[in-house]
Amino acid sequence: MLSLTQQDIVLNQSATDKTAAISALAGELSQHGLVADGYVDGMLAREAQNSTFLGHGIAIPHGTTDTRDLVKHTGVKIHHYPNGVNWGEGNTVYLAIGIAAKSDEHLGILKQLTRVLSAEGVAEQIQQSTDASSLIALLNGETQLEADVDASLIALNFPATDLLQLTAVAGGLLKNHQAVGRDFVADVIAKDATYLGQGLWLASSRQDVQRTALSFVTPSQEFQVEDKPVKGLLMIAAGNASYQKPLKQVSQWVYQQQVQRLFESDAAKISSLFADSSEPQASADANTAVYKIRNAHGLHARPGAMLVSVAKKFESTIQVRNLQGDGKSVNAKSLMKVIALGVKHGHALEFTAEGADASEALNAIGDAIATGLGEGK
């Protein structure tokens, strides 16, 4: 696994344009013995083929396959641009990650970095970073990016007759998870819970929080508080901004009158509803197809960008999962998420498309993969 140090990151940089930024990164890679002189030409040629902008203010400039022989050691160098760099097509980059890779080993680097960088709110944290150690913690995945929410934090059908009992149980679950301390529990008990609607109540605190986490409790029988039904209580230990993603999902359920799904699910299903809320779920009648990746070095940035470009031509919702990966489906129109799948040569991808042009989309994707995604057969 890639492990970054403070020597890999240079903060508070500025560049007139992306050519200057890429040239500076190439110089950094060369200075530290990762590449030979001339690698910069490959990086600029690669950028001319297709933009290395990933989204979320991040770019990953790297060389072409023709310049791999100039790579001495696999590694990265990172430049931080708090004021941004114009990367073309209206895109602004705040973090440029220069990559030197001898073969498809760079896919592991990309997979790690893109998973970290695609998390909620990370781009803003990176732009505002003033400390190398905290930025390294973010990039290495040491900073908590997703709120804890699993079956151990959920208690269903608890024999409670008032909100205070539910609050105490929800706080206790978080304390047993070692996410909070006594002061957190005392604070949520002392405050009134907020009614969100459809029987769902919310309690939260920032006091004495060790890890951001959510707990959820339902009573064995519905009761009333101030003429409002109590079907369940959601509690948030807000240690950092990672709670915002599941809270946003709850807000959508409230707005769409879909809160009942929480009360009709078991603990495992409830935790997955929060954890998997970022990607839409296809219906049973969606079109699917499986294609094997033929590219010798897998889905690195260039073929990945080609795949995303094809998917974006169609109106249908298109999801893709790596059958040799963790099995999670992601948006096939997001370059960052496609690269994060860590697709290597020979891996099989399952595409699921839903919409009026779903069949056409899958056929076009299949044709693009069969012809090498811009790298030839």
N, C-alpha and C positions, 0 to 999 in steps of 0.2 A: 504494500500500500504506500502511496505517495505521502511523505512526511515533509512538511514545509518548515523552514527555519526563518529567522528574521533576515538572514542573508539573501533569501529568495525574493524579498519584497522591498520595493523602493516606494515610499510614500510621497505624496505632494508633488507629483510630476506635472509637467505641462508640455503640450505639443501643438504645433500649428495645424497639423492634419494627421490622418492615419498613416501616411507614408513616413512622416517623421517619427511617429510613435513606434511603428514596426521596425524602423531602422535602429532606434534606440534599444529596443528589446533584443534585436539580433546582436547588437554590440555587447549587451549584457550576457547573452548566452555564450558568445565567443570569448569574452573576458574571463568567464569562469570555466572555460575548457570543455563546455558541453558540445560545441560545434566548431567546425573549421571555418576559416574565412571563406566568404562566398555564400554562406547559408542565407544571408540577407536577400540575395537574389531570388532564392527559392521561396522565401516568405512573401516577397512582393509579387512574385509570379502567381503564387497561390491566391493571394488577395485579389489579383486581377481576374482570376477564373471565377471566383464567387466570394462574396463577402463572408468573413469569418465572424460577423456579429451574431451572437447567440440570442440576444434579447436581454432584458433586465439590466441594461447598461454594461454588458460584458462582451468582450471579444476574445477569440482564441487564435491569434495569428500563428501560423506554423508553415513549414516548408512543403514543397511538392514531393511526390514519390521519387522524382528524379534527383532530388538533393538529399535523400536519406543517407547516402554514402558519406555525407559531410558531417553526420551526427556521430560524435564520439561517445557520448553517454546520454541516456534518457533523463530528462529533467525539465523543469519549468523555471522561468523568471517572470516576475509579476510587477507591473507598474500601475500605480494608483493615481488617477487623475480626478481630484475633487471638483475641478471646474469643467471636466468633461472634454472629450475630443470628438470632433465631427467625423463619423465613420461612414458618411455617405447615406443617401436615401432617407434623410431625416433622422438617422440613428445617432445617438450620443453614447460614448463609451466612458465609463468611470473606472473600469478595471480591465486592463489588457494582460492576458496570460500568454506569454510566449512559450511555445512547446517545441522541444527537441525530442524526437522519438525515432528509434532505429527500425521498428517494425510495428505490429499491431499492439504492442505493449502500451502505446499511448491511449488506447481505448479505456484501459483501467483508470488512467489519469482523468480522462474526460468524464467517465462515469461517476467518479467520486466528486469531481468539482461541480458538474452540472446538477447532481442531486442536492448538493449543499446550496448552490447558488439559485436554484429554482424555488427554494422554500419562501414562504410568505414573509415579506418585509426585509429580506436579506439585502436586496439591491440598495435600499435606502441606508441600511447600516453600513454597507461598504462605502458608499459615496461620502458619508459623514465620518468615516474612520480617521482618527488622528494618532492611533497607537498600533504599532506593528504586531504586538503580541495578541491583542484582541482580534485583529484581522486574521492572523494565523489561526487562532482558535475557531473562527468562523469557517475558514477554508478547509481546515482539517476535520470539521464536523464535531469539534469538542464543545461548541456552544449549542445549547438546546434550541432546536429549530422547530420542533413539533411538540405540541402539548401532550402530556401523558394522558391517555384515556384507554383503559382496557377493562376487561370483565371484573378485575379485582376492585375497581373503583365504582362499581355499579351494584346497588342493592335494590332488588325488586320485591314488592309486596311486603314491605316492612310494617309491622303492627303499630302504626302511629296514628294519633288522633288530632295532632296539631302540628303547625309548621316548626315550632321549636324543636320537637323531637326529630323531625326530618332533617333539620339543619344540623343538629348534633351528630346524627348518623353520617351525613354527608361530610362533615368536617372530620369525623373520626376516620372515615375511609381515606381521606387525604393524609391525615396524620400517620396512619398505619403504613401508607405508601412512602412515608418519609419525605413527602413533598412539602409539608408545612409543620410548624411547631405550635406550641400551646397558645401563643398570642394570636395566631390566625384563627384558631377555633373560638377563642374568647371574643374576637372582633366580629365574626360572622353571627355568633349567637346574640351579641348585643345589638346588631343592626336588623332592621326589617328587610325581609326578602322583597323583591320586586316582581309584580305580576306581569308576565309577558303575554298571556292570553291562552285560550284553549286548554286551561288547566295547568299550564306550565309556569313555574316560579323560578326566579334566579337570585342567587346569593353569591357574593364575591368579596375578596379582600386582597390587598397587596402586602399586608403585614406578615412578617415571619414566614416568608415563602422561600423554600429551598429549590423547588422545581415547579415550573408551570404545569398544572394538571387540572383535569375536570373530574368531578364525581357526579353521580346521578342516582337519585333515590325516589322510589314510588311507594305510596302507602298501600296496605292490603285492601283498604276500602276508601273510596273517594270521600272527602269531607269539604266543608266550606270555611272560608275565612273572609269576613266582611262581604258576604254574599257572592264570593268568587270561588269557583271550584278548585280544589287542590288534587291534581292527578300525579304530579311529579315535581321534584326540585332539582335544578341543575346548579352546581356550585363550581366556581372558578377560583383557583389559586393563581393569581396573575403575577408571576415572577418576571416575565418578559412579554414581548408582543406575540408570542406563538399561540396564545389563546384566541387571537383575533380570527383566525381561519375557522375553527369550529363554531365560534360565536356568530360569525357571518352566516354560516350554514343554518344555525338555529333561527336567525332572523329571517332567512328565506323561507324556512318551514312555517314560521308564524305568519308571514305575509301571504304565503300560498295556501294557508289553512291545512297544513300537512303535519302538524305537531303530533297528531294521533299515532303516527308511525313509531314514535318513541315508546308509547304506552302499549303497543301491540307486539313489540319485539322482545327477544330474550337478551341477556346481558352481552353475549358475543356479537349479536347482530347490532345492538345499540352502539357498541364500541367501534364496529366497522363502519357504521353510518357516519360517525364523526371522522374517523381516520381516512376514509375513502371518498370524502365529499368533494375533492378537487376535480375529479373526472366524471363526466356524465356516463350513465349506464345505458347500454344499448338494449333495445327491446328484443324479444325472442324471435321476431321475424326479420331482424336485420341481416344483411348480406355479409358473408364471411369468405375469406380466401387465405390460403397459406402459401408463402413464397420463400424460397431459400436464397440467402444472400451469397452471391458469387464473387464479390469483390475480395481480392486477396488480403486486404488489410481491414476488412469489415466496414462498418458504417462510421467512418471518421467524418470530419466536418464536411468535406466536399460531397461525397455521395449522400450523406445525410441531408445536406441542404437541397440536393437535387430531388430526393424523395419528398421532402416537405414541400418543395415548389410544385411538384405534380399534385400532391394532395390538396394544396390550396386552390387549385384550379376548379375544384368542384364544391358545390354548395352543401353536399352531404356531410354529416358528422362522421369523422373517420377516427377510429381508435386502433392502436397497434400494440401487440405484446410480443415479447421475445420468448418463444417456447423453451429456450434453453436458459432463460433468466429467472427472475423472481415471479413471473406470471402476472405481473400487474400491467393493466392496460393504460396507455397514455394517449394524449392527443397527437395524432400523426401530423398535425399542422404546426407543431411546436418543435423547432430545431433543438432547443435545449433538452426537451423531454425525450426526443428520439435518440439523441446522442447518449443520454443517461441510461438507455437500455443496455449499453455495452455490447452491441452486436458485433460478433466476429465472423470470419469466413465460415460458411457452412451452417450458421444459425438459421433457424426457421422463424419467420415472422407471421403472426396471424393478424390479419386486418379485418376489422368489422366496420362496415359502412351502413349508415342509415339516412335515407333521404331519397328525393326523386331521381337523382343521378348516381345512386349507390353502385349499381352494376358497372356503369361506365367508369366510375372512379377506381374500382378494384381492377378492372381490366387495364386501365392506364398505368396504375401502379405496378401491376404484374409485368407489363411491357417494359417499363422503365428499369425494373430490377433485372429483367432478362437481358437487357442491353448494357448492363453494367453501371447504371446511374452516373453516366458521364465519364466513366473510366474504361469503357470498352468491355467486350465480353471476356 
